Amino acid sequence: MALNFPSSPTVGDTYTDTTSGFSYEWDGTVWKSYTPASASNIKVLDDISGSFDGTTAQFALTTSGVALTPASAQQLRIVLGGVVQNPGVDYTVSSSNITFTTAPDAALEFSGVSLGPAVPVTYANDGNIYIRNTYTGAGSTGPFSFPQGYTVGYLDVYRNGVRLSSGTDFVGTSGTNFFLTDAAAVDDELEAIGYTITALVYTTSSFTNINVTGIGTIQTLDVNGAADLTQLNVTGVSTVGIVTGGTYYGDGSNLTGVIATYATSAGIATYATSAGIATYATSAGIATYATTAGIATYATTAGVATALLGGNAGVNTTSTPTNLYVSGNAASNIVALGNTDANTTLDFSTANNFSMTLTGSIVLLNPTGVTTGQSGIIQIQQDGTGNRTCGFSSHWDFPSATVPTLSTGADALDCITYFVRNSTSIIANSLIGIGTI
């Protein structure tokens, strides 16, 4: 049987054949036989012959009383009655169990060795790691779908048994399909073999030193059982998601910042210490340290200082002699209504101050959105023609219940000052004849 070695290997790359279980390493010239297990990881299996009865075929695998989970049947060397058993034929493995094709008789002796749990893999060829698809030519250049996916640069394509050159005879850059440079004939046989490249180490040993350098993101690191993380160095990591573990050693002080989200660029920083998610909250109970984004202000002498627990507030000042004290000037916007020639309802919820130019005679109707205590000014100016009149509805209350007569000269300017007494009474006065400003 031919072996489908990866194309364009580099020195040190390894390849494992799933049928035989044998591994090979590229030395720069040829593929050489390679044994991934180290001597320190070779383990003698516990004797299970005491459970042989000629009927039971499945047995638990242990070494020194601890369950052993082989990576494959080929990883074990099993001997029954002095005869070496053929992996995959005389027995199979599933999780930490071995199943014999024929149930061993009670008189048989047993011996077994695990060749080591450490299996470095650069090119694997099982399941979605190594995929083979076939196609008919159909007189097309493609695209030919490769739905299982492949790592770009690791796709072999054959036409009628002849391997094509990547980039010259075909193009495979999407990871899910490829194109031929020259259209395939209708009766051509096409075969594509794709690889998903991994770098996997399976081990049951303790980690006494883990060094991770240059990784962009570590999403989750799970440490379960009694794993001993004596030293965990993560260098050049931009994002650490969540680090969890069944057992931690020490008082946990070295885990400061492990469960914490520092979001400086977003302006929201959550400091999580021993409580998990804790907000550095002072007298107000909720304090958000927002520098660049300005979300919630930890502001004392500058900006808006809030110490609102039934107390006072100051704007641009640390002194609050009254409920609201403004140091410096304060202003409100003016809503410009522009040219106006129809009866008008002012919306007091939008502003305190308004301006308009009369291009026809109007009536100021009762305003909406009024707030008791609100005050402001309304500028009313004649257009270039003049002689426009302005009346007022019932909620406008002028001195002596007398509605003022506004100036009628061209471009003449008058003002109405007001104070909202309640929802149906707006105390108003007039400033007539300001001029033609």
C-alpha positions in Angstrom: 0.0 0.0 0.0 1.3 3.4 -1.0 1.8 6.1 1.7 0.6 9.6 1.0 3.4 11.7 2.5 2.8 15.5 2.7 4.3 17.6 -0.1 7.0 20.2 0.5 8.0 19.1 4.0 10.5 20.9 6.2 13.2 19.2 8.3 11.6 17.8 11.5 8.1 17.3 10.1 6.4 14.0 11.0 3.8 11.9 9.4 1.7 9.1 10.9 0.0 6.4 8.8 -3.3 5.5 10.4 -3.5 2.1 8.8 -0.1 0.8 10.2 0.3 3.3 13.1 3.9 3.9 12.0 5.4 7.4 12.1 8.0 8.9 9.9 10.2 12.0 10.1 11.6 14.1 7.2 15.4 14.6 7.5 15.7 16.9 4.5 16.2 14.1 2.1 14.0 11.1 2.9 11.3 10.1 5.3 12.8 8.0 8.1 11.0 5.7 10.6 10.2 7.7 13.8 9.2 6.6 17.3 7.3 9.4 19.0 7.3 7.8 22.5 10.2 8.5 24.8 11.6 5.8 27.1 10.5 7.6 30.2 6.9 7.3 29.1 6.9 3.5 28.3 4.7 1.9 30.9 4.0 -1.8 31.8 0.3 -2.6 31.9 -1.2 -4.2 35.0 -1.9 -7.9 34.6 -5.5 -8.6 33.7 -5.3 -12.3 33.2 -7.0 -12.9 36.5 -10.2 -11.7 34.8 -9.9 -14.1 31.8 -12.8 -16.6 31.7 -13.2 -17.4 28.0 -16.3 -15.2 27.8 -15.3 -11.7 28.7 -13.7 -9.8 25.9 -13.4 -6.2 27.3 -11.1 -5.2 30.1 -10.0 -1.9 31.7 -6.4 -0.9 31.1 -4.4 0.4 34.0 -0.8 0.9 35.0 0.1 0.9 38.7 -3.6 1.0 39.3 -4.2 4.2 37.3 -6.4 4.1 34.2 -4.4 4.4 30.9 -6.0 5.8 27.7 -3.9 4.9 24.6 -4.0 7.1 21.6 -4.5 4.0 19.4 -4.2 0.3 19.4 -0.9 0.5 17.7 0.5 2.2 20.8 0.2 -1.0 22.8 2.3 -4.2 22.6 0.0 -7.0 23.8 1.1 -10.6 24.4 -1.3 -13.5 25.2 0.1 -16.9 26.0 3.5 -15.9 24.7 2.0 -14.7 21.3 2.2 -11.1 20.2 -1.2 -9.9 19.2 -1.9 -7.9 16.1 -3.3 -4.4 16.9 -6.6 -3.6 15.1 -7.0 -7.3 14.3 -6.7 -9.3 17.5 -7.7 -6.3 19.7 -9.0 -2.8 19.6 -8.9 0.0 22.2 -11.6 2.5 23.2 -10.9 5.1 25.9 -9.2 3.2 28.7 -10.6 -0.2 27.6 -9.1 -3.0 25.5 -11.5 -5.4 23.6 -10.1 -8.7 22.2 -11.6 -10.2 19.1 -11.7 -13.6 20.8 -12.3 -13.7 24.6 -9.1 -15.0 26.2 -9.2 -18.4 28.0 -8.7 -18.5 31.7 -5.4 -20.3 31.4 -3.7 -17.7 29.2 -0.9 -15.5 30.5 -1.0 -11.8 29.8 1.7 -9.1 29.4 1.3 -5.6 27.9 3.3 -2.5 27.4 2.2 1.1 26.5 4.8 2.6 24.2 4.1 6.1 25.7 1.3 8.6 25.9 3.3 11.5 24.3 2.4 11.7 20.6 3.7 14.8 18.8 1.7 15.4 15.6 2.4 17.8 12.9 0.5 16.2 10.0 -2.3 14.0 11.2 -4.6 12.0 8.9 -7.7 11.0 10.7 -11.2 12.3 10.7 -11.2 16.0 9.6 -7.3 16.1 9.7 -6.7 14.1 6.6 -9.5 14.1 3.9 -9.6 12.5 0.5 -12.2 13.5 -2.1 -12.7 12.3 -5.7 -14.4 14.1 -8.6 -15.3 13.6 -12.3 -13.8 16.1 -14.8 -17.0 17.3 -16.4 -15.0 19.6 -18.8 -14.6 22.3 -16.1 -11.9 24.2 -14.3 -14.0 24.3 -11.1 -14.4 25.3 -8.5 -14.2 21.8 -7.0 -15.7 21.8 -3.5 -13.7 20.6 -0.6 -16.3 21.0 2.2 -14.3 19.3 5.0 -11.7 22.1 4.7 -7.9 22.0 4.4 -5.0 24.2 5.5 -4.0 26.4 2.6 -0.7 25.1 1.2 -1.5 21.6 2.2 -3.7 20.3 -0.6 -2.5 17.6 -3.1 -4.5 17.2 -6.4 -4.1 14.3 -8.8 -5.4 14.0 -12.4 -5.6 10.5 -13.7 -3.0 9.5 -11.0 -0.5 12.2 -11.9 0.2 14.7 -9.1 -0.5 18.4 -10.1 1.7 21.3 -9.2 0.1 23.8 -6.8 0.0 27.3 -8.2 0.8 26.1 -11.7 -1.7 23.3 -12.5 -4.2 24.2 -9.8 -5.0 26.9 -7.3 -6.2 26.1 -3.8 -6.3 29.3 -1.6 -9.7 29.3 0.0 -9.5 26.3 2.3 -12.8 25.0 1.0 -12.4 24.5 -2.8 -9.8 24.6 -5.6 -9.6 25.4 -9.3 -7.7 23.7 -12.2 -5.6 25.9 -14.6 -6.7 23.7 -17.6 -10.2 22.3 -17.8 -10.5 18.7 -17.0 -11.7 16.3 -19.7 -15.1 14.8 -19.2 -13.7 11.4 -18.4 -10.7 12.6 -16.3 -10.4 11.2 -12.7 -9.6 13.8 -10.2 -8.5 13.1 -6.6 -7.8 15.7 -3.9 -6.2 15.1 -0.5 -6.3 17.9 2.0 -4.6 18.2 5.4 -5.6 20.3 8.4 -2.3 21.0 10.2 -2.1 20.6 13.9 0.5 20.8 16.6 -0.7 18.5 19.3 1.0 17.0 22.3 -1.0 14.5 24.4 0.4 13.9 27.8 -0.6 12.7 31.3 2.5 14.1 33.1 2.5 17.1 35.4 3.4 20.5 33.9 6.2 22.1 36.0 7.0 24.7 33.5 4.8 26.1 30.7 6.3 28.9 28.5 4.0 30.4 25.8 5.7 33.0 23.7 4.2 35.2 20.9 0.6 33.9 21.1 -2.0 36.4 20.0 -5.0 35.0 22.0 -5.4 32.4 24.7 -9.2 31.9 25.0 -9.4 29.2 27.7 -6.8 27.3 29.7 -8.4 24.5 31.7 -6.3 22.8 34.5 -8.3 20.1 36.1 -7.6 17.5 38.8 -4.3 17.9 40.7 -2.2 19.5 38.0 0.7 21.5 39.5 1.3 24.8 37.7 4.5 25.7 39.3 5.3 28.3 36.7 3.0 29.7 34.0 4.7 32.3 31.8 2.7 33.9 29.0 4.7 36.4 26.9 3.4 38.6 24.2 -0.2 37.6 24.8 -2.7 40.3 23.8 -5.8 38.7 25.3 -6.2 36.2 28.1 -9.8 35.0 28.4 -10.5 32.8 31.4 -8.1 30.6 33.4 -9.8 28.0 35.5 -8.5 25.1 37.4 -9.6 22.3 39.8 -6.7 22.9 42.2 -4.5 25.9 42.8 -1.4 25.8 45.0 -0.5 28.6 47.4 -2.8 31.3 48.8 -3.9 32.4 45.3 -2.2 35.8 45.6 -0.3 35.0 42.4 -3.5 34.8 40.5 -4.2 38.5 40.8 -5.7 39.8 37.6 -6.4 36.3 36.2 -10.1 36.8 36.4 -10.2 40.5 35.4 -11.1 42.6 32.4 -9.0 45.7 31.9 -10.8 47.7 29.2 -9.0 51.0 29.0 -9.7 51.8 25.4 -13.4 51.4 26.0 -13.3 53.6 29.0 -14.7 50.9 31.3 -12.4 49.1 33.7 -13.7 46.4 36.0 -11.3 45.5 38.8 -12.1 41.9 39.9 -10.1 40.7 42.9 -11.0 38.0 45.3 -14.7 38.7 45.0 -14.7 37.9 41.3 -16.4 40.9 39.8 -16.1 43.9 42.1 -16.5 47.5 41.2 -14.2 49.9 43.0 -17.2 51.7 44.6 -16.8 54.4 47.1 -19.5 56.4 48.8 -21.8 56.3 45.7 -21.8 52.5 45.5 -21.1 52.5 41.8 -18.0 54.2 40.5 -16.8 53.7 36.9 -13.2 54.7 36.2 -13.6 56.2 32.7 -10.7 58.2 31.4 -10.6 58.3 27.6 -14.2 57.6 26.9 -15.7 59.8 29.6 -18.4 57.3 30.7 -19.2 58.2 34.2 -16.9 60.7 35.7 -14.6 60.2 38.6 -14.5 64.0 38.8 -13.7 66.2 41.7 -12.4 69.6 41.0 -13.1 69.4 37.2 -16.2 68.5 35.2 -19.2 67.4 37.1 -18.7 66.1 40.7 -21.4 63.8 42.0 -21.6 63.0 45.6 -25.3 62.6 45.5 -26.6 60.6 48.4 -29.3 63.2 49.3 -26.6 66.0 49.4 -25.7 68.9 47.2 -24.1 69.1 43.8 -21.7 71.7 42.3 -21.0 72.4 38.6 -17.4 73.3 38.0 -16.8 73.9 41.6 -16.0 71.9 44.8 -18.0 74.4 46.9 -21.7 73.6 47.2 -23.3 76.3 49.5 -26.7 75.7 47.9 -28.4 72.7 46.2 -27.0 73.8 42.9 -24.2 76.4 42.6 -22.7 77.5 39.3 -19.3 79.0 39.3 -19.0 81.1 36.1 -21.5 81.8 33.4 -24.4 79.5 32.3 -26.5 79.6 29.2 -29.4 78.0 27.4 -29.9 77.5 23.7 -32.3 79.5 21.5 -34.7 77.7 19.2 -35.0 79.7 15.9 -38.4 79.2 14.3 -37.4 81.3 11.3 -40.1 83.0 9.1 -43.6 82.5 10.7 -46.9 83.4 9.1 -49.3 81.0 10.9 -50.6 80.5 14.4 -47.8 78.9 16.4 -47.5 76.5 19.4 -44.2 76.7 21.2 -42.8 73.5 22.6 -41.3 74.5 26.0 -39.8 71.0 26.4 -37.2 71.8 23.7 -35.8 75.1 25.1 -36.3 78.1 27.2 -35.6 80.7 24.5 -37.2 81.2 21.1 -37.0 83.5 18.1 -39.1 84.1 15.0 -39.6 86.6 12.2 -43.2 87.5 11.4 -44.1 87.3 7.7 -47.8 87.3 8.4 -50.2 88.0 11.4 -50.2 85.2 13.9 -51.4 84.1 17.4 -49.1 82.4 19.9 -51.2 79.5 21.1 -50.9 77.9 24.5 -47.5 76.2 24.6 -46.9 72.5 25.2 -44.3 70.8 27.3 -44.4 73.4 30.0 -42.5 72.9 33.3 -43.5 74.9 36.4 -40.7 77.3 37.3 -39.4 77.5 33.7 -38.5 80.9 32.4 -37.1 82.5 29.3 -37.5 85.0 26.5 -39.3 85.0 23.1 -37.8 87.3 20.3 -40.4 88.5 17.8 -39.2 90.6 14.8 -41.1 92.1 11.9 -40.1 91.2 8.3 -39.0 93.9 5.8 -42.6 94.8 5.2 -43.9 95.1 8.8 -47.5 95.7 9.9 -47.8 92.0 11.2 -49.7 91.5 14.4 -49.3 88.9 17.2 -52.0 87.7 19.5 -51.8 85.5 22.6 -54.0 82.6 23.8 -55.6 82.2 27.2 -52.6 80.8 29.2 -50.5 83.9 28.6 -51.1 86.3 31.6 -49.9 89.9 31.0 -50.0 92.8 33.6 -53.6 94.2 34.0 -54.8 91.3 31.8 -53.8 93.5 28.9 -52.2 91.9 25.8 -49.4 94.1 24.5 -49.4 95.7 21.0 -46.2 94.8 19.3 -44.2 97.2 17.0 -45.3 97.2 13.4 -42.3 98.9 11.7 -40.2 97.1 9.1 -37.6 94.8 10.9 -38.8 96.1 14.3 -37.8 93.9 17.2 -39.8 93.2 20.4 -39.3 90.6 23.2 -41.7 88.7 25.5 -40.3 87.5 28.9 -42.1 84.8 30.7 -42.2 82.6 33.9 -44.3 79.4 34.0 -46.5 79.6 37.1 -48.3 76.4 36.5 -49.6 74.3 33.5 -52.3 76.9 32.6 -50.7 80.2 33.7 -47.6 81.7 32.1 -46.8 85.1 33.6 -45.5 87.3 30.8 -44.3 90.8 30.1 -43.2 92.7 27.0 -40.2 94.7 25.9 -41.5 96.9 23.1 -39.5 98.9 20.7 -36.1 97.4 21.1 -35.2 98.6 17.6 -34.3 97.2 14.2 -31.4 95.0 15.3 
